[in-house]
Amino acid sequence: MSDSEPERQVPSSSSWVCSPVDVEWHEDWDAFRAYLVEYQATTHQIFRQRTSISVLKRNREIEALRRPSDCLTTSVHESEDTTRAAQGLAVPTLEDTHVGQSNRLIPESFKNFWIKMICTHGWQRKSRGKGIRKAFFDESTGCKANIKAAVVWNSSANAFMRENAIKQLLLRGGRTTPFGEIPYRSLLTFRENVWMDDNAMCHGQALLEREHSNVGVINPLSLRFKEHESGNCWELFRNTSDMVLLPLHIDDNHWCGAVFDFRRDSRGITILDPLQAPKSKYYDACETQLKAVFGEMCQLLAIKRETHLRQPDMVSCGATVLMFFECFIKGIKMPAKPSQSLIRFIRLRYMLKCLQ
């Protein structure tokens, strides 16, 4: 073994399994740190604090929310976040800090309101060694595991307690789905103002199939590679019962959606263009694709157009299609004009649930 290669017990596979944090609530920071010591000893994974927000700063934000006209306080916080971003530090989002869950001031005895801890395997730092012993790890392994924790109000306990807000985020490896193994890193396209790619859409479809046993899914790439020419299109419907979900690529950069509904009372094919383009431009393109691949199916089932739901911007077509699928499955009325905040929630929700 050379001086630069790792020891044999170090896994070379890029598919990692992240040890779960199985305790969400703690009485105080001391209880959390005591649990963390035990967790690190069990998993052989060491975490160190990367950044934090003090209770004093959080209470100032709460006071500002109570007094919306206090523009000076708000601008100070925005300036602090801008400075943190310029320094390459994480700027906590609404989801990170649980803003809006409670307008109660946090007891100052907690000192810290929010912290982020990262795995030391992904922490690049200068070695303090003097070269006496051989060093096998000169650089970070790139581990993305992290723990975010915050002080939040526990309504059931009627007290402030600590919750592991986002337990761990590990984007190495992938998940096995009906479409094969899909890398976790593709979930990054669930971020705000990023167009969702094929793999992210497949992650979302696979999640809906896992949660609903009567739902089947079709790979959006199946239409691109014209699997229907080999006579395999009917195989896509064999192992499903009530509904089949099919995302449709239109013009290579716009997501539309189709649901094949085989239930007796609502039988048909429902299609959605989340952009609601003028002159039915994308609806006509969807019908053309469906009839080219599933011609006989389109003769048996009437095609309906869902014109109620419309995306709020130019890049959220993928998230809107997933929302359409989920509302259709659950029989929920779809919002006519979903807000930007709702779309952000949908994106974050799918990303976190796909990681579980």
N, C-alpha and C positions, 0 to 999 in steps of 0.2 A: 504494500500500500504506500503510495507516494505521500509526501508531506502536504499536498494540496487537496487530496481527495478525502471525503467524509468517511466516518466509520461505517462499518457494514450494517449496523442496526438502524441507521438513518434511512427512512423510506425514500425511495427514488420516484415513486409514483406521484403524479400530480393530482390524484383523486384523494382528498383528505376528508376525514369525518370529524366534525367539530363536537367536542364534548359539551352537552347542554348544561346551562345554568338552571338547576332544578328548584331553586328557592328564589321567589320573586320579591317577597316583602321582608323587611327587617325593621326592628324597632328603632335603630339609630345607626350612625356611621360605624361605631365600634362593633356592633353586631354584624354589619356587612363585612368589615375587614376581617373579623374572626372567621366568617364563612369563606372569604376569599383565600385565606391562608390554607384552610382545609381543601378547598377546590384546587388550588395550585399544587398541593402535595399529591392529590389523587391523579391529576391529569398531566403532571410534569410540564405544565405550561405557566410561565411566569408573566404577570401583568404589572405594568408600571403606569402611574398617572401621567397623562399627556397634557390635559388641560382641564380647567374647572371654571365655574361661575360661583361667586360668593352669594350668600344670603342677602347681604346688603344691596348688591347690584340687582338681584331679583326682586327685592322688596321695592326698590326704586321703580322698576318696570311695572309692578302691580299698582303702585301709586299713580304712575302715569296713565295706566289704563283706566283707573278710577276717575282721572281728570283728563279727558281726551284733548282739552284745549291747551294743555301744558306742552307746547311744541318744543320748548327749550330742552326739557328732560328727554324727550324722544330723540331729538337731534344728537344729544350727547351719546345715547346708546348706539345710534346708527354710526356715529363717528368711531366708537370703540370697536364695533363689528368690522368697520372698514379697515381699521388698523390691524385687527387680528387677521383679516383676509390677506392684507398686504404682507404680513409676516409669515404667511403660509400656515397659519393656525386655523383650526376648525371654527366655523361660525355656527353656533347652535341654531337649529331651525325650530319652528313651532312644534314639530313632532318630537324633536330631541328633548325639549324642555317642558313638554306638556303644558304649554301656555294655554290658558282658557279653562283648565279643569277646575280651578278654584281661585277666587279673588282674595282669599285670606292671606294676611301677611305671615310669613314663615318665621318661627322663633329663631332668634339670632344664635341660640345655643347650638344649632346645627352647623354654623359657620359656612359650610359649602352647601349650595343648593343643587349643583349639577357637576358631575365629573365624567371624564372619558378616560378609560384605561385601555392601553394597547398591549398586545403580546410583544415581549422583548425579542421574539424570533423575527419580528418585522421592524425592529427599532435599529436604525443605523446609527452607530456610535463609534467613536475612535477607541481602538484597543489600548488598554493601559499596560499590557504585558511588556516585558523587557526582552522577549525573544528567547528565553531560557527553555521554555517548553514549546512543542510543536502546536501550531494553531491551525485547526481544520476549517474554521468558519471565519473568514476575513470580512465577509459582507452579510447583510441581512438576507434571510431566506424569503423575505417578501410576504410573510404571514399577515393576513388582513384581519385576524380575529381581534375584536375589541368589545369592551363592556361599557355601556353608558348607563349611568345611574342618577336618579334625581329624587329630591324630597317632594312628595306629592300628598294630597289630602286623601286619606282612606275613609270614605263615607261609612263603610260598614263598621270600622273600628272607631269612627268619630275622632280621629287624631291624625296628625302628620306622621307619615312613615316613609320609608325608603323603598323605591321600586327599581328593579333593573329594567330600564325603559326599553332599550334595544339590546337584547342579551349579547349576541355575537354576530358579527358580519364576516363571513368567510367566503371569498369568491374564487377559491381554488377548487379544481375538480368540477364535477357536474352531477346532474340528476338523471336517473333512468326514466324515460317517458315512453309513451307509445310510438314516438318518432325516433327512438334511440337515445343515447346519452347526450344531453345538452349542457354546455358549460354554464356555470353560475355567473361568469363574468358578463354574459349577455344580458343579465338582469340590470346592468348599468343603464341600458337604454330606457328603463322605466323612470329615469330621472326627469325632472321638470324641463320642458322645452327641448326634449330630445325625441326624435322620431323612433318609434319602436321597430326593431328589426324582426326578421323571421323567427329567430331563436327565442326572443322575448315573447312573441305571440304564441309560440309553441309551449313555452313555460306556462303562460296564462291558460291556454286550452287544457294542458295536462292537469293543472290545478282544478279546473272545473270538472274534469272527468273523475278525478279522485274524490271530489266532494259529492258528486251526484252519480249514483250507480246506473241510472237510466239514461245517461248521456254518452254519446260517442263523439269522436273528434276526427277531423280529416286534416292532414298536413297541408298547409297552404302551398307548399312546394309541389304538391302532387299535380296541380293544374299547370304549373310552369313546365314540368318535364313530360306532360302529356301522357300520363300513365293510362289514360283511357284508350290510347291506340293499341295497347297490348291486351285490352279486354279485361282489365283488372278493376275497373271503377266500381263494379258491384260488390267486390270484396270489402269495400270501405263501409258497407252497411250491414254486414252479416252479423256482427257480434254486438249490435246496439238494439235498444228497445224502443224508446220514445222519441228521442231527438238526436240529431247529428249537427255539430257545429262546423262551419267552414268559413275561415277568413279568406277574403278575395283580394288579390293584388290588382290594382287598376293603375295603369300608367307607371308601374314600378315604384311609385312613391306615395300611394294612397291606399289606405285600408278600407275595405267595405266588408260586410258580413252577411252570411246566409245561414238560416236555420232550417233544416229539414225536419218537419214536425209530423210524426206518424200517429199521433193520438187521434182517436176516432172523432172527438168533438172539435178539434182544431187543425185537422189535417191540411198540410200545405207547405209551401216554401216561402219564408219571409226573408226579404233582403233589406239591408240598410246601407245607405250612403250617408255617413255622419256629416259630410260637408253640405249635403242637400244642394248640390250643384244645379245651376239653372238649366232649363230645358231637359231635365232628366238625363244629363250627359253620362253620369256614372251609373245610374240605375240601368240604362240601356246596355252599358258595357258589362254590368254584372249578369244580366239576363243572357247576353250573347255568350259569355263564358260558361254559364251553367248549361245552356242548351247544347253547347259544343261537346261538353263532357258527359252530362247526365241527360241526354235528349229524351230517353224513354221515361225517366223519372219525372222530367218536367211536363210530360204529357199526362202522367197519372196525377200529379199534384199541381194545384193552381199556385201561381207565383203572386205574392202580395208584396207591396212596398211599404216599409215603415218610414213615414215622413214626419214623425213627431219629434224625434231626437236629433239634435244638431250640436256638433262640437263647437267649443267656444273660441278656438284658435286654429292655426294652420298645421300644427304638429301633433295634436292629441287624437288623431283618428284611431290609432291602435287602442288607446285606453277607452275611447268611446265605444268601439266595437266590443271590447270585453265587457263593458257595462251593459251593452245591449244584450249580449249572450246571457249574462247573469240575470238580468231583469226578466228576460224571456223564460228562462228555466224556472224561476221562482214565481212567475206570474205577477211581478211587481210593475206598477205603472212607471213608465220611463219619463224622466224630466225633459221638458221641451228644450230648455236652455240651461244645461248644467253650468255652474259657475266654475271659474278657474280654481277656486279652493276645493271644490268637489273633485275636479279632475286630479289635482295634486294628491288628494286623499286616496283616490282610486289607484293612482300610480304607486304610492307608498304602500298601500294595503296589499296589492298584488306582489310587489317586490318582497315584502316581509313574509307573506304566506308561502310564496314559492321557495323561500329559503328554509322553511320549517321542515 
